[in-house]
């Protein structure tokens, strides 16, 4: 044991100590709640604190351990859950004033899985309105600040999740990712964020009035953020248990067959066909050198067109969003989301039925190209974003600045179209801001991307938790 505050401990350390009785779940949860009370007023990351429920769950967790009950991998570990998934009897606001009383009838699958793994939910984290910006701000809950810099975004849409885990408000944070909403917030706050393969983690929103349209459903996934790679592995294990409510869930093993060694890595420093910002290029090259030192064969070569996959996201995703999301955003969205998302839709054409079906068919072509490429290069190392974390307001200043935001996020958009796993892992600082890289792997080979992320982490140990600056 040490005198270090329990809120600083990583999830795997907390779980091991609780399992052996070295500490209690009540102590771990109370420490995290005290940290929330101390720091959250400066960040606004947790917008629904569940203190009473969390302490009751911690007491129950301790009683289960004393009885000798089977314990889950996250037994007693304090976690947060994003406010755009259902937690029974709590409001699923999605950052929208009109949804402040949208009380969930039951837990979403990812929440139920966390509970079954023994995790204790201490609060709900903020998201931009309708979860469609890379800046976490809304008229209902307000703005979430980046603990590294109040002048820069903590990312979005899981910006509350990333700020919470970076500042020690819970050992693990739940997020979701349709176009970078786990990976970009992790990048902005110096933590690890995993976008799992499509079909890995079950998803369903019991409070929703209708099913999501096909492309949106196939590109959106639930995933974890944490301060260490080992905790992301634990969280994925907990989140990925099957649930009959998700027809797309696949019972794939968490560890695949051992690959041939040395593992080949395709590295690109480009974004939109041009080298990314110099700080981003330096981070990708440094990560590539670390992987090469660890025995990977790293080759600078371009993967199948990221730009083409980005454009396909625009065609499918924006066409469906225009039909199914935009009316609600026009009616209930705040000024920020109406402005930024309106510009995003204006830059993408409306499709007729035939064109939308052809876009879906084109997706098969791109997935095939990537699967063949990943047979030769099982890992792809890319920028997370073409630029360092954005200053506040970049997406609402003008149509031109929003277009620049979209161009910088090319490698984030490509991954959901392909259904592949990808992790954002820190590489250090660029000035005063975190910097990181993205690793992409074959479908259901999260183990490969996390193995490589752990190599990078060994050379750049975790920089968090931190106090807000």
LOVOTOR-897706 format. One record per residue (C-alpha): residue number from 1; x, y, z; residue in one letter. Coordinates in Angstrom, 3 decimals. Layout:
<nodes>
> NUM/X/Y/Z/A
...
</nodes>
This chain:
<nodes>
> 1/0.000/0.000/0.000/X
> 2/1.048/3.630/-0.447/X
> 3/-0.108/7.012/0.757/X
> 4/-0.996/7.977/-2.829/X
> 5/-4.637/9.039/-3.198/X
> 6/-6.769/6.219/-4.602/X
> 7/-8.220/8.409/-7.357/X
> 8/-4.737/8.433/-8.894/X
> 9/-4.589/4.659/-9.148/X
> 10/-5.183/2.988/-12.535/X
> 11/-8.152/0.647/-12.853/X
> 12/-6.141/-2.588/-12.867/X
> 13/-4.411/-1.649/-9.631/X
> 14/-7.706/-0.702/-7.956/X
> 15/-9.374/-3.934/-9.111/X
> 16/-6.507/-6.074/-7.781/X
> 17/-6.450/-4.318/-4.400/X
> 18/-10.218/-4.514/-3.991/X
> 19/-10.242/-8.172/-4.967/X
> 20/-7.697/-9.031/-2.238/X
> 21/-9.283/-6.780/0.383/X
> 22/-6.236/-4.494/0.568/X
> 23/-8.651/-1.615/-0.011/X
> 24/-12.433/-1.476/-0.167/X
> 25/-14.611/-0.456/-3.070/X
> 26/-16.095/2.164/-0.757/X
> 27/-12.669/3.711/-0.249/X
> 28/-11.960/3.748/-3.990/X
> 29/-15.325/5.249/-4.884/X
> 30/-15.233/7.797/-2.067/X
> 31/-11.805/8.953/-3.221/X
> 32/-13.034/9.435/-6.797/X
> 33/-16.147/11.277/-5.640/X
> 34/-13.983/13.577/-3.510/X
> 35/-11.858/14.262/-6.588/X
> 36/-15.017/15.054/-8.571/X
> 37/-16.142/17.488/-5.881/X
> 38/-12.731/19.168/-5.865/X
> 39/-11.936/19.370/-9.577/X
> 40/-15.140/19.029/-11.588/X
> 41/-16.353/22.599/-10.869/X
> 42/-13.273/23.790/-12.813/X
> 43/-13.787/21.366/-15.735/X
> 44/-17.500/20.587/-16.011/X
> 45/-16.683/17.092/-17.269/X
> 46/-19.197/15.175/-15.116/X
> 47/-22.652/16.708/-15.536/X
> 48/-24.671/14.112/-13.602/X
> 49/-22.924/13.069/-10.374/X
> 50/-24.340/9.797/-9.004/X
> 51/-22.782/9.938/-5.530/X
> 52/-25.527/8.211/-3.533/X
> 53/-26.003/5.440/-6.069/X
> 54/-22.236/4.948/-6.405/X
> 55/-21.653/4.638/-2.666/X
> 56/-24.530/2.152/-2.382/X
> 57/-23.056/0.112/-5.250/X
> 58/-19.638/0.207/-3.578/X
> 59/-21.091/-1.099/-0.331/X
> 60/-22.762/-3.899/-2.258/X
> 61/-19.464/-4.662/-4.018/X
> 62/-17.662/-4.986/-0.683/X
> 63/-20.395/-7.221/0.678/X
> 64/-20.124/-9.464/-2.399/X
> 65/-16.382/-9.835/-1.879/X
> 66/-16.850/-10.751/1.769/X
> 67/-19.409/-13.412/0.788/X
> 68/-16.966/-14.928/-1.678/X
> 69/-19.148/-14.179/-4.702/X
> 70/-17.570/-14.348/-8.180/X
> 71/-16.049/-10.956/-8.958/X
> 72/-15.900/-9.233/-12.338/X
> 73/-12.768/-7.757/-13.878/X
> 74/-13.717/-4.212/-12.773/X
> 75/-15.179/-5.105/-9.385/X
> 76/-15.482/-1.916/-7.333/X
> 77/-13.677/0.287/-9.877/X
> 78/-15.144/3.813/-10.298/X
> 79/-16.055/4.673/-13.895/X
> 80/-17.996/7.319/-15.792/X
> 81/-20.585/6.887/-18.553/X
> 82/-21.362/9.357/-21.320/X
> 83/-24.692/11.131/-21.085/X
> 84/-25.812/9.976/-24.557/X
> 85/-26.372/6.316/-23.559/X
> 86/-29.103/5.019/-21.301/X
> 87/-28.593/4.555/-17.577/X
> 88/-31.805/3.282/-16.017/X
> 89/-33.881/6.007/-14.335/X
> 90/-31.465/8.793/-15.402/X
> 91/-31.955/11.354/-18.173/X
> 92/-30.272/10.616/-21.490/X
> 93/-29.905/14.272/-22.421/X
> 94/-27.335/14.039/-25.231/X
> 95/-26.537/17.645/-24.355/X
> 96/-29.940/18.897/-25.555/X
> 97/-32.217/21.128/-23.468/X
> 98/-35.348/19.514/-24.909/X
> 99/-34.146/16.085/-23.717/X
> 100/-33.415/17.037/-20.103/X
> 101/-36.342/14.855/-18.935/X
> 102/-35.692/11.942/-21.311/X
> 103/-35.586/9.307/-18.561/X
> 104/-34.143/5.955/-19.644/X
> 105/-36.314/2.877/-19.010/X
> 106/-33.297/0.554/-18.659/X
> 107/-29.536/0.379/-19.097/X
> 108/-27.961/0.327/-22.541/X
> 109/-25.934/-2.857/-23.181/X
> 110/-22.570/-1.203/-22.563/X
> 111/-23.788/0.137/-19.210/X
> 112/-25.243/-3.243/-18.231/X
> 113/-21.935/-4.890/-19.154/X
> 114/-19.930/-2.468/-17.016/X
> 115/-22.193/-3.155/-14.077/X
> 116/-21.931/-6.927/-14.568/X
> 117/-18.151/-6.577/-14.566/X
> 118/-18.445/-4.940/-11.145/X
> 119/-17.732/-1.352/-12.192/X
> 120/-19.288/1.406/-10.098/X
> 121/-20.738/4.291/-12.122/X
> 122/-19.953/7.525/-10.299/X
> 123/-21.357/9.949/-12.876/X
> 124/-22.293/10.853/-16.432/X
> 125/-20.000/12.855/-18.689/X
> 126/-20.724/15.766/-20.977/X
> 127/-21.119/15.749/-24.755/X
> 128/-21.885/18.422/-27.362/X
> 129/-25.511/18.742/-28.366/X
> 130/-26.533/15.639/-30.335/X
> 131/-22.913/14.387/-29.944/X
> 132/-21.844/15.727/-33.339/X
> 133/-19.003/18.190/-32.660/X
> 134/-15.301/17.851/-31.793/X
> 135/-15.907/20.572/-29.171/X
> 136/-17.823/19.655/-26.000/X
> 137/-20.198/22.521/-25.325/X
> 138/-23.989/22.738/-25.198/X
> 139/-26.814/24.939/-23.973/X
> 140/-27.966/22.451/-21.337/X
> 141/-24.794/21.477/-19.482/X
> 142/-22.326/24.118/-20.658/X
> 143/-18.710/23.798/-21.781/X
> 144/-16.239/21.112/-20.713/X
> 145/-12.670/22.371/-20.436/X
> 146/-9.492/20.550/-21.352/X
> 147/-7.466/20.022/-18.131/X
> 148/-4.287/20.846/-20.091/X
> 149/-5.545/24.175/-21.447/X
> 150/-8.818/26.036/-21.030/X
> 151/-8.212/27.621/-24.440/X
> 152/-8.325/24.306/-26.317/X
> 153/-10.976/21.681/-26.868/X
> 154/-10.964/18.467/-24.804/X
> 155/-12.280/16.887/-27.979/X
> 156/-15.731/15.673/-28.802/X
> 157/-18.039/14.191/-28.680/X
> 158/-16.616/12.257/-25.700/X
> 159/-14.933/15.399/-24.365/X
> 160/-16.447/15.036/-20.916/X
> 161/-15.193/11.457/-20.792/X
> 162/-11.653/12.403/-21.826/X
> 163/-11.403/15.364/-19.456/X
> 164/-12.748/13.235/-16.597/X
> 165/-10.269/10.404/-16.985/X
> 166/-7.353/12.785/-17.626/X
> 167/-8.106/14.665/-14.393/X
> 168/-8.664/11.549/-12.283/X
> 169/-12.460/11.677/-12.120/X
> 170/-12.819/7.908/-12.450/X
> 171/-10.319/5.305/-13.578/X
> 172/-12.120/4.466/-16.841/X
> 173/-14.475/6.501/-19.016/X
> 174/-17.051/5.211/-21.474/X
> 175/-17.320/6.926/-24.835/X
> 176/-18.643/6.281/-28.323/X
> 177/-17.198/6.930/-31.753/X
> 178/-18.950/7.630/-35.053/X
> 179/-16.318/9.886/-36.627/X
> 180/-13.541/10.091/-34.033/X
> 181/-15.501/10.758/-30.842/X
> 182/-13.325/8.459/-28.693/X
> 183/-10.006/8.844/-30.507/X
> 184/-9.952/12.621/-30.844/X
> 185/-10.826/13.402/-27.195/X
> 186/-8.133/10.949/-26.066/X
> 187/-5.668/12.763/-28.353/X
> 188/-6.625/16.174/-26.965/X
> 189/-6.236/15.210/-23.298/X
> 190/-3.272/12.828/-23.343/X
> 191/-5.051/9.555/-22.591/X
> 192/-5.635/6.265/-24.422/X
> 193/-8.860/5.876/-26.403/X
> 194/-9.970/2.732/-28.238/X
> 195/-12.488/2.571/-31.046/X
> 196/-13.309/-1.168/-31.177/X
> 197/-14.268/-3.062/-34.322/X
> 198/-17.864/-2.750/-35.436/X
> 199/-19.741/-5.615/-33.786/X
> 200/-17.348/-5.959/-30.836/X
> 201/-19.279/-4.039/-28.137/X
> 202/-23.071/-4.379/-28.146/X
> 203/-25.070/-1.175/-28.568/X
> 204/-28.728/-0.235/-28.180/X
> 205/-30.566/2.835/-26.884/X
> 206/-33.797/1.748/-25.166/X
> 207/-35.003/5.361/-24.880/X
> 208/-34.737/6.003/-28.640/X
> 209/-37.943/6.490/-30.584/X
> 210/-36.637/4.700/-33.684/X
> 211/-33.698/2.626/-34.907/X
> 212/-30.684/4.424/-36.303/X
> 213/-30.372/4.385/-40.120/X
> 214/-28.095/1.705/-41.543/X
> 215/-24.872/3.607/-42.234/X
> 216/-24.963/5.379/-38.871/X
> 217/-25.590/2.088/-37.086/X
> 218/-22.699/0.394/-38.897/X
> 219/-20.213/3.211/-38.245/X
> 220/-20.951/3.942/-34.577/X
> 221/-19.308/1.950/-31.765/X
> 222/-18.950/2.109/-27.971/X
> 223/-15.452/2.194/-26.519/X
> 224/-13.271/2.993/-23.493/X
> 225/-10.871/5.753/-22.523/X
> 226/-8.297/5.301/-19.769/X
> 227/-4.911/6.543/-18.649/X
> 228/-3.104/3.261/-19.372/X
> 229/-3.320/0.678/-22.143/X
> 230/-3.811/-2.183/-19.668/X
> 231/-6.944/-0.455/-18.354/X
> 232/-8.320/-0.083/-21.868/X
> 233/-7.896/-3.859/-22.282/X
> 234/-9.813/-4.478/-19.045/X
> 235/-12.552/-2.078/-20.059/X
> 236/-12.889/-3.704/-23.480/X
> 237/-13.183/-7.115/-21.833/X
> 238/-15.963/-5.783/-19.636/X
> 239/-17.819/-3.859/-22.348/X
> 240/-17.745/-6.540/-25.045/X
> 241/-19.959/-9.201/-23.470/X
> 242/-22.871/-10.169/-25.709/X
> 243/-26.351/-8.677/-25.517/X
> 244/-29.323/-9.996/-27.494/X
> 245/-30.596/-6.456/-28.061/X
> 246/-27.809/-5.787/-30.598/X
> 247/-28.313/-7.784/-33.813/X
> 248/-24.823/-6.790/-35.041/X
> 249/-22.815/-8.084/-32.064/X
> 250/-20.202/-10.737/-32.942/X
> 251/-18.810/-13.264/-30.398/X
> 252/-15.227/-12.791/-31.579/X
> 253/-12.346/-13.721/-29.230/X
> 254/-10.458/-10.841/-27.630/X
> 255/-7.117/-12.397/-28.628/X
> 256/-6.463/-13.697/-32.132/X
> 257/-3.852/-16.122/-33.456/X
> 258/-0.221/-15.098/-33.097/X
> 259/0.836/-13.160/-36.204/X
> 260/3.993/-13.751/-38.171/X
> 261/6.936/-11.793/-36.816/X
> 262/8.303/-9.267/-37.322/X
> 263/4.954/-7.504/-37.589/X
> 264/4.899/-5.063/-40.490/X
> 265/3.612/-1.532/-39.873/X
> 266/2.604/0.852/-42.663/X
> 267/3.324/4.425/-41.546/X
> 268/1.918/7.581/-43.085/X
> 269/2.463/11.166/-41.931/X
> 270/-0.022/12.592/-44.424/X
> 271/-3.438/14.153/-44.108/X
> 272/-5.446/14.993/-47.223/X
> 273/-2.505/14.023/-49.355/X
> 274/-0.143/16.501/-47.680/X
> 275/2.164/16.127/-44.662/X
> 276/0.375/16.951/-41.439/X
> 277/1.395/19.742/-39.061/X
> 278/5.110/19.422/-38.175/X
> 279/4.323/18.514/-34.564/X
> 280/2.025/15.734/-35.764/X
> 281/4.596/14.465/-38.281/X
> 282/7.250/14.390/-35.560/X
> 283/4.952/12.392/-33.269/X
> 284/4.164/9.790/-35.943/X
> 285/7.833/9.376/-36.859/X
> 286/8.804/9.085/-33.182/X
> 287/6.160/6.423/-32.596/X
> 288/7.388/4.575/-35.682/X
> 289/10.956/4.650/-34.363/X
> 290/9.823/3.281/-30.995/X
> 291/7.976/0.438/-32.705/X
> 292/11.028/-0.328/-34.860/X
> 293/13.198/-0.431/-31.722/X
> 294/10.761/-3.004/-30.294/X
> 295/11.129/-5.302/-33.310/X
> 296/8.331/-4.147/-35.622/X
> 297/9.170/-3.570/-39.293/X
> 298/8.019/-0.018/-39.969/X
> 299/7.747/1.166/-43.569/X
> 300/6.622/4.588/-44.691/X
> 301/3.975/3.764/-47.273/X
> 302/0.491/4.998/-48.005/X
> 303/-2.426/2.696/-47.133/X
> 304/-5.467/2.484/-49.417/X
> 305/-6.915/5.953/-49.848/X
> 306/-7.917/7.543/-46.556/X
> 307/-9.354/10.444/-48.545/X
> 308/-11.650/8.088/-50.451/X
> 309/-12.919/6.563/-47.196/X
> 310/-13.430/10.048/-45.750/X
> 311/-15.457/11.055/-48.779/X
> 312/-17.558/7.911/-48.463/X
> 313/-18.305/8.801/-44.817/X
> 314/-19.486/12.191/-46.044/X
> 315/-21.715/10.620/-48.672/X
> 316/-23.336/7.990/-46.443/X
> 317/-23.211/9.629/-43.032/X
> 318/-24.170/13.125/-44.017/X
> 319/-26.918/11.963/-46.352/X
> 320/-28.539/9.987/-43.533/X
> 321/-27.931/12.794/-41.030/X
> 322/-29.633/15.266/-43.356/X
> 323/-32.704/13.031/-43.534/X
> 324/-32.902/11.709/-39.980/X
> 325/-30.967/14.056/-37.646/X
> 326/-31.087/17.524/-39.106/X
> 327/-34.813/18.155/-38.459/X
> 328/-34.275/17.489/-34.734/X
> 329/-31.098/19.602/-34.690/X
> 330/-32.934/22.472/-36.405/X
> 331/-35.771/22.207/-33.888/X
> 332/-33.841/21.587/-30.666/X
> 333/-30.128/22.170/-31.276/X
> 334/-28.188/25.062/-29.783/X
> 335/-26.546/27.697/-31.953/X
> 336/-23.163/25.947/-32.000/X
> 337/-24.408/22.617/-33.320/X
> 338/-26.767/24.215/-35.836/X
> 339/-23.931/26.305/-37.218/X
> 340/-21.146/23.709/-37.328/X
> 341/-23.295/20.772/-38.425/X
> 342/-25.137/22.932/-40.934/X
> 343/-21.824/23.798/-42.585/X
> 344/-20.818/20.134/-42.533/X
> 345/-24.017/19.099/-44.337/X
> 346/-23.773/21.966/-46.814/X
> 347/-20.384/20.661/-47.954/X
> 348/-21.807/17.223/-48.809/X
> 349/-24.291/16.462/-51.598/X
> 350/-27.800/15.161/-51.054/X
> 351/-28.139/11.694/-52.594/X
> 352/-31.046/10.033/-54.289/X
> 353/-31.893/6.410/-53.459/X
> 354/-29.677/4.952/-56.185/X
> 355/-26.670/7.078/-55.235/X
> 356/-26.973/6.063/-51.585/X
> 357/-27.074/2.375/-52.513/X
> 358/-24.032/2.854/-54.749/X
> 359/-22.183/4.484/-51.848/X
> 360/-22.960/1.466/-49.667/X
> 361/-21.652/-0.798/-52.431/X
> 362/-18.479/1.302/-52.689/X
> 363/-17.916/0.631/-48.992/X
> 364/-17.489/-3.068/-49.803/X
> 365/-14.795/-2.166/-52.331/X
> 366/-12.866/-0.108/-49.785/X
> 367/-13.166/-2.739/-47.055/X
> 368/-11.838/-5.369/-49.475/X
> 369/-8.850/-3.191/-50.404/X
> 370/-8.031/-2.611/-46.758/X
> 371/-8.376/-6.254/-45.793/X
> 372/-5.906/-7.202/-48.499/X
> 373/-3.551/-4.423/-47.437/X
> 374/-3.782/-5.511/-43.781/X
> 375/-2.686/-9.001/-44.769/X
> 376/0.656/-7.432/-45.746/X
> 377/0.717/-4.714/-43.069/X
> 378/-1.317/-5.827/-40.014/X
> 379/-0.868/-2.383/-38.436/X
> 380/-1.193/1.105/-39.884/X
> 381/0.309/4.083/-38.037/X
> 382/-1.274/7.465/-38.847/X
> 383/-1.962/10.885/-37.366/X
> 384/-5.061/11.103/-35.186/X
> 385/-5.601/14.596/-36.530/X
> 386/-3.652/16.621/-39.032/X
> 387/-3.294/19.415/-36.464/X
> 388/-2.596/19.756/-32.723/X
> 389/-5.747/20.072/-30.552/X
> 390/-7.988/22.839/-31.872/X
> 391/-8.499/26.164/-30.130/X
> 392/-12.064/26.760/-28.997/X
> 393/-14.502/27.907/-31.648/X
> 394/-12.688/26.557/-34.699/X
> 395/-15.858/24.847/-35.982/X
> 396/-18.199/27.799/-35.453/X
> 397/-16.062/30.736/-36.601/X
> 398/-16.841/30.377/-40.301/X
> 399/-17.655/27.840/-42.982/X
> 400/-13.996/27.989/-44.002/X
> 401/-12.707/27.209/-40.507/X
> 402/-15.164/24.324/-40.221/X
> 403/-13.899/22.991/-43.548/X
> 404/-10.349/23.115/-42.164/X
> 405/-11.479/21.115/-39.123/X
> 406/-12.996/18.458/-41.373/X
> 407/-9.856/18.216/-43.510/X
> 408/-7.693/17.684/-40.422/X
> 409/-9.832/14.773/-39.242/X
> 410/-9.486/12.648/-42.385/X
> 411/-7.923/9.579/-40.737/X
> 412/-10.620/9.584/-38.059/X
> 413/-13.424/9.482/-40.634/X
> 414/-11.879/6.628/-42.592/X
> 415/-11.886/4.065/-39.785/X
> 416/-15.677/3.940/-39.120/X
> 417/-16.356/3.373/-42.816/X
> 418/-14.050/0.336/-42.700/X
> 419/-15.357/-1.064/-39.396/X
> 420/-11.808/-1.520/-38.104/X
> 421/-10.355/-1.085/-34.598/X
> 422/-8.140/1.916/-33.906/X
> 423/-6.471/3.328/-30.820/X
> 424/-5.284/6.823/-30.023/X
> 425/-2.199/6.720/-27.786/X
> 426/-0.196/9.657/-26.368/X
> 427/3.377/10.296/-27.501/X
> 428/4.166/13.230/-25.203/X
> 429/3.650/16.976/-25.439/X
> 430/3.846/19.455/-28.303/X
> 431/4.459/22.659/-26.413/X
> 432/1.908/22.687/-23.604/X
> 433/-0.593/20.370/-25.316/X
> 434/-0.766/16.572/-25.564/X
> 435/0.240/14.884/-28.788/X
> 436/-0.465/11.340/-29.964/X
> 437/-0.869/8.924/-32.856/X
> 438/-3.426/6.466/-34.216/X
> 439/-2.894/2.747/-34.787/X
> 440/-5.334/0.848/-37.037/X
> 441/-5.542/-2.943/-37.233/X
> 442/-7.562/-5.776/-38.792/X
> 443/-11.146/-6.301/-37.721/X
> 444/-11.424/-7.875/-34.249/X
> 445/-7.674/-7.557/-33.691/X
> 446/-7.836/-4.970/-30.942/X
> 447/-5.135/-7.079/-29.294/X
> 448/-2.644/-6.131/-32.026/X
> 449/-3.318/-2.391/-31.862/X
> 450/-3.184/-2.430/-28.056/X
> 451/0.074/-4.411/-28.073/X
> 452/1.629/-1.724/-30.263/X
> 453/0.098/1.048/-28.153/X
> 454/1.712/-0.531/-25.083/X
> 455/5.118/-0.314/-26.796/X
> 456/4.605/3.422/-27.345/X
> 457/3.362/3.843/-23.786/X
> 458/6.499/2.140/-22.458/X
> 459/8.586/4.872/-24.117/X
> 460/6.196/7.678/-23.119/X
> 461/4.693/6.739/-19.731/X
> 462/1.234/8.101/-18.829/X
> 463/1.135/11.876/-18.341/X
> 464/-2.129/11.824/-16.401/X
> 465/-3.922/12.289/-14.039/X
> 466/-3.265/16.009/-13.854/X
> 467/-4.764/18.994/-12.087/X
> 468/-6.516/21.480/-14.377/X
> 469/-4.143/24.108/-15.748/X
</nodes>
